[in-house]
Amino acid sequence: MASILKVDELQGIATTKTVTVTVGASATQSLEQGLCKAFIYQNAGTNILKSFNVSSLVDNGTGDYIVNFSNNMDDVAYIPTSAIQPHNYTSSNVMIIHGTRNDLDQNTDHFHQKAGRVSTSTALDSNGMRSTVHGDLA
């Protein structure tokens, strides 16, 4: 019979952020490092369908958004990863999306989402944009 561990909270013994998980036979990983720190699922405009650690969404124009965090990231070395559901998908209407950090401003409280049409490089809103953020929280 497999063991089941039920707890409400995990803490490292020596310091916080030190819970280690064994992955496979011998590889280990910091539990906190492997967790998503924020996510957002939105449709066109600023309608947030689901989110975690997101305080607000700013619409800067067609296909251009700023996602504000509820809890800031520790530094600018976090990784936003995004995906998009295009309007009326056809081979000439393939869309791209990217989440970016503005390293010049050294922002730890938000990131940008941008969507556009590959064939014409024009900005385009989408039926659904999804992003996750990995890195360290402040």
Beta strands, then each sheet from edge to edge (+ up, - down):
strand 1: 20-23
strand 2: 27-30
strand 3: 38-42
strand 4: 48-52
strand 5: 54-61
strand 6: 64-69
strand 7: 79-85
strand 8: 95-100
strand 9: 110-117
strand 10: 122-123
strand 11: 128-134
sheet 1: 1+ 2-
sheet 2: 4+ 3- 11+ 7-
sheet 3: 5+ 6- 9+ 8-
sheet 4: 5+ 6- 9+ 10-
end
